């Protein structure tokens, strides 16, 4: 999976944040769209790393207060670890969906991150809308 990264990048409004606390990533699992950026922020008292298990990106050492960002370009699943604290369970997963315009829509956002509507949910909404229109006596136009 192709990803670009930078150490010490300032957080922009559309970026998603993962805190590297002592012995845990919070949240440890997030979902993003291709093209989204995830910022790892060391809010702990100890140094940490954030690195893809497949080696595609690596923050190197992050001292307390340092950040590291990764922009995900392709859909897929990326498992990541803190090299110093993996043994105590400091691991996480990033699910990267296709771009919002092609495969899913970000319906809302909460403190835990965006709420994504995938193709199955969107299809179900379309079916329910069609049933509601027919129930209201409206018919689809014929070509």
C-alpha positions, 0 to 999 in steps of 0.5 A: 500500500502506498503512503506518504509520511512526514515527521512533525507536521501540523494538524490540519482540519481534515486529518484524523488523529491517533494518540500514542499514549503510554502502552496504547494507541487511541483509538487503536482501530480507525477507518479512513478514505484513500487520500486521508491523512492520519496524524500520530501524536505522542501524548505519552511520557515515553518515546514511541514509534508508529510503523506499518507492520509491512514496513511501508512507513515508519515514524522512527523515534517520536519523543513526547509531544512529537507528531508523525503523519501518513497519507493513505493513497490506496484502499486496504488494511494496514496493521501498525505497531509501536516497536518499543511497546508491541509486546504489551499490546501497543498495536492498531489497524487502519482500514482504508476505503476507496475515495468517498466519491467512488465507494462511500460517503462520510455521513457525519463526524464524531469525536471518534472520527468520521462515520462512513456509509459504504456501498451496501448501506447506500444501496439499502437507502436507495431501496427504502427511498424507492419503496417510500416513493411507490407507497406515496403513489409516485411512480418512476418515469419510464424512458 
